[in-house]
């Protein structure tokens, strides 16, 4: 499984961590997180690449986030400044 993650491009790994998180096991997500950290990968820095990868992978032109159902977003910004990949403050 680790070699499968190692072979993923940065946008592909971020895409999996964002859009497929709910469909993978906790153990596999932990492996993805470990791989992202070993690459010093910050998915926020490559958002356009992730969106392009998503369009290519799904054929979906929506550039919404993981929950792009059209619902109003929360006004809770308590985690602003936190790297959502590593969980560390930026």
C-alpha positions in Angstrom: 0.0 0.0 0.0 2.8 2.4 0.8 4.3 2.0 -2.7 0.9 2.9 -4.1 0.9 6.2 -2.2 4.6 6.9 -3.0 3.7 6.7 -6.7 0.9 9.3 -6.5 1.6 12.8 -7.7 1.2 15.6 -5.2 -2.2 16.8 -6.6 -3.4 13.2 -6.7 -2.4 12.6 -3.0 -4.1 15.8 -1.9 -7.2 15.0 -4.0 -7.4 11.6 -2.2 -7.0 13.2 1.2 -9.7 15.8 0.5 -12.3 14.1 -1.6 -11.9 10.5 -0.8 -11.3 10.8 3.0 -14.7 9.4 3.9 -14.3 6.3 1.7 -10.9 5.1 3.0 -10.0 3.5 6.3 -8.4 5.4 9.1 -5.3 3.4 8.7 -5.0 4.2 4.9 -5.7 7.9 5.6 -2.9 7.8 8.3 -0.6 6.4 5.6 -1.6 9.2 3.2 -1.0 11.8 5.9 2.4 10.3 6.7 3.3 10.4 3.0 2.2 14.0 2.7 4.2 15.0 5.7 7.3 13.2 4.4 7.0 15.3 1.2 6.5 18.4 3.3 3.3 18.8 1.2 0.9 21.6 1.9 -2.2 21.0 -0.2 -3.3 24.6 0.2 -0.3 25.7 -1.9 -1.3 23.6 -4.9 -5.1 24.2 -4.9 -5.2 25.0 -8.7 -3.3 21.7 -9.4 -5.8 19.8 -7.3 -8.7 21.4 -9.0 -7.2 20.6 -12.4 -6.6 17.0 -11.2 -10.2 16.7 -10.0 -11.6 18.0 -13.3 -9.4 15.4 -15.2 -10.3 12.6 -12.8 -14.1 13.2 -12.5 -14.9 15.4 -15.5 -16.6 17.7 -13.0 -16.0 21.4 -13.6 -17.2 22.4 -10.1 -14.4 24.0 -8.2 -16.2 23.7 -4.9 -14.6 22.2 -1.8 -15.2 18.7 -0.3 -18.7 19.7 0.6 -19.8 21.6 -2.4 -23.5 20.9 -2.0 -24.3 24.6 -2.1 -25.0 24.8 1.6 -23.9 28.0 3.3 -20.5 27.7 4.9 -20.0 28.1 8.6 -18.8 31.4 10.0 -16.6 29.5 12.5 -13.0 30.5 11.6 -11.5 29.1 14.8 -9.1 26.8 12.8 -7.9 29.6 10.5 -4.1 29.5 10.3 -4.0 25.8 10.9 -2.5 23.6 8.2 -5.3 21.1 7.6 -2.8 18.5 6.3 -0.4 18.5 9.2 -2.7 20.0 11.9 0.0 22.5 12.9 -0.4 26.2 13.0 1.1 28.0 10.0 
